[in-house]
């Protein structure tokens, strides 16, 4: 419309989600009318604050290579993994195949925009089927996995505080050196 291509990202897989939450999310995304959509799964990493919050949740994906935001890794309380996957793939289909989005992809304001949208649809179509095949026939999930903290260990959020303002340190005097330890500010030593 104004020469801006929009991308919406929606994250799923939170513990208390129910089918109604997915429906409300779909309605909101449809109202926002993005050109492109990506649905991701919540994936807590040890250095994030969310890890501490989710540390007692059950892990359903033990293959650490699949902790990439594109796979559900934690159990949800009210929905089995297959319902989450079906909901995500349904949302993707509804959003990408809505007439308004298809029309924009075919008749967009700019040749480069149309080319990028055609590429996006080609890749998205292949990925959609590929993810289903992997989910159904190749990936393993467990219903009795460890908790998040049992699998990955204690949180590391205190080791990196990106918004913390470090205290000003004095420069070492001649003949002294500064040493660093993991997760701390410089320590003066001799």
HUDA-V313366 format. One record per residue. N is the residue number from 1. RES is the residue in one letter. PSI is psi in degrees with one decimal (* if undefined). Layout:
n->N res->RES psi->PSI
n->N res->RES psi->PSI
//
This chain:
n->1 res->X psi->-51.7
n->2 res->X psi->17.7
n->3 res->X psi->14.0
n->4 res->X psi->126.2
n->5 res->X psi->128.3
n->6 res->X psi->142.3
n->7 res->X psi->129.3
n->8 res->X psi->138.0
n->9 res->X psi->133.4
n->10 res->X psi->129.9
n->11 res->X psi->132.9
n->12 res->X psi->173.3
n->13 res->X psi->16.4
n->14 res->X psi->153.2
n->15 res->X psi->-41.1
n->16 res->X psi->10.4
n->17 res->X psi->146.0
n->18 res->X psi->170.8
n->19 res->X psi->-37.0
n->20 res->X psi->-33.0
n->21 res->X psi->-38.9
n->22 res->X psi->-39.5
n->23 res->X psi->-44.4
n->24 res->X psi->-40.0
n->25 res->X psi->-42.9
n->26 res->X psi->-44.8
n->27 res->X psi->-42.0
n->28 res->X psi->-44.3
n->29 res->X psi->-39.3
n->30 res->X psi->-39.5
n->31 res->X psi->-38.5
n->32 res->X psi->-26.2
n->33 res->X psi->56.2
n->34 res->X psi->155.4
n->35 res->X psi->-39.6
n->36 res->X psi->153.5
n->37 res->X psi->141.8
n->38 res->X psi->128.7
n->39 res->X psi->129.6
n->40 res->X psi->160.2
n->41 res->X psi->139.0
n->42 res->X psi->130.1
n->43 res->X psi->97.5
n->44 res->X psi->130.3
n->45 res->X psi->151.8
n->46 res->X psi->-26.7
n->47 res->X psi->4.9
n->48 res->X psi->153.9
n->49 res->X psi->-31.5
n->50 res->X psi->-28.5
n->51 res->X psi->-46.0
n->52 res->X psi->-40.8
n->53 res->X psi->-35.5
n->54 res->X psi->7.8
n->55 res->X psi->-23.4
n->56 res->X psi->1.2
n->57 res->X psi->150.1
n->58 res->X psi->136.0
n->59 res->X psi->133.6
n->60 res->X psi->-13.9
n->61 res->X psi->105.2
n->62 res->X psi->-15.9
n->63 res->X psi->106.1
n->64 res->X psi->-21.4
n->65 res->X psi->-20.8
n->66 res->X psi->10.6
n->67 res->X psi->65.4
n->68 res->X psi->17.2
n->69 res->X psi->-9.2
n->70 res->X psi->4.2
n->71 res->X psi->140.9
n->72 res->X psi->125.2
n->73 res->X psi->-18.4
n->74 res->X psi->144.8
n->75 res->X psi->148.5
n->76 res->X psi->149.0
n->77 res->X psi->-36.9
n->78 res->X psi->-10.6
n->79 res->X psi->132.5
n->80 res->X psi->158.6
n->81 res->X psi->-37.0
n->82 res->X psi->-31.3
n->83 res->X psi->-38.1
n->84 res->X psi->-47.3
n->85 res->X psi->-46.8
n->86 res->X psi->-40.6
n->87 res->X psi->-44.2
n->88 res->X psi->-47.2
n->89 res->X psi->-33.4
n->90 res->X psi->-44.2
n->91 res->X psi->-45.2
n->92 res->X psi->-44.8
n->93 res->X psi->-48.6
n->94 res->X psi->-43.8
n->95 res->X psi->-40.0
n->96 res->X psi->-25.5
n->97 res->X psi->8.8
n->98 res->X psi->141.2
n->99 res->X psi->-39.6
n->100 res->X psi->-41.9
n->101 res->X psi->-42.9
n->102 res->X psi->-41.8
n->103 res->X psi->-43.5
n->104 res->X psi->-39.9
n->105 res->X psi->-32.8
n->106 res->X psi->-32.5
n->107 res->X psi->22.9
n->108 res->X psi->164.1
n->109 res->X psi->-15.5
n->110 res->X psi->140.2
n->111 res->X psi->-37.7
n->112 res->X psi->-37.9
n->113 res->X psi->-46.9
n->114 res->X psi->-42.2
n->115 res->X psi->-42.4
n->116 res->X psi->-36.5
n->117 res->X psi->-38.9
n->118 res->X psi->-43.2
n->119 res->X psi->-46.2
n->120 res->X psi->-43.4
n->121 res->X psi->-40.5
n->122 res->X psi->-49.1
n->123 res->X psi->-45.4
n->124 res->X psi->-39.6
n->125 res->X psi->-45.6
n->126 res->X psi->-43.7
n->127 res->X psi->-40.2
n->128 res->X psi->-49.2
n->129 res->X psi->-41.1
n->130 res->X psi->-44.1
n->131 res->X psi->-36.8
n->132 res->X psi->-45.4
n->133 res->X psi->-47.1
n->134 res->X psi->-43.8
n->135 res->X psi->-45.1
n->136 res->X psi->-34.3
n->137 res->X psi->-15.6
n->138 res->X psi->-35.5
n->139 res->X psi->145.1
n->140 res->X psi->138.5
n->141 res->X psi->159.5
n->142 res->X psi->149.2
n->143 res->X psi->-4.8
n->144 res->X psi->39.1
n->145 res->X psi->172.8
n->146 res->X psi->170.3
n->147 res->X psi->165.6
n->148 res->X psi->-46.0
n->149 res->X psi->-28.5
n->150 res->X psi->-34.2
n->151 res->X psi->-43.8
n->152 res->X psi->-16.8
n->153 res->X psi->-171.8
n->154 res->X psi->159.1
n->155 res->X psi->153.4
n->156 res->X psi->15.1
n->157 res->X psi->-31.1
n->158 res->X psi->-14.7
n->159 res->X psi->-18.2
n->160 res->X psi->112.8
n->161 res->X psi->88.7
n->162 res->X psi->-24.7
n->163 res->X psi->-1.7
n->164 res->X psi->141.5
n->165 res->X psi->113.8
n->166 res->X psi->148.6
n->167 res->X psi->146.0
n->168 res->X psi->130.0
n->169 res->X psi->144.3
n->170 res->X psi->146.4
n->171 res->X psi->145.4
n->172 res->X psi->143.9
n->173 res->X psi->155.7
n->174 res->X psi->136.3
n->175 res->X psi->-7.4
n->176 res->X psi->155.6
n->177 res->X psi->156.7
n->178 res->X psi->134.4
n->179 res->X psi->154.4
n->180 res->X psi->142.4
n->181 res->X psi->151.7
n->182 res->X psi->127.1
n->183 res->X psi->14.2
n->184 res->X psi->170.0
n->185 res->X psi->166.5
n->186 res->X psi->142.5
n->187 res->X psi->128.6
n->188 res->X psi->135.5
n->189 res->X psi->171.4
n->190 res->X psi->*
//
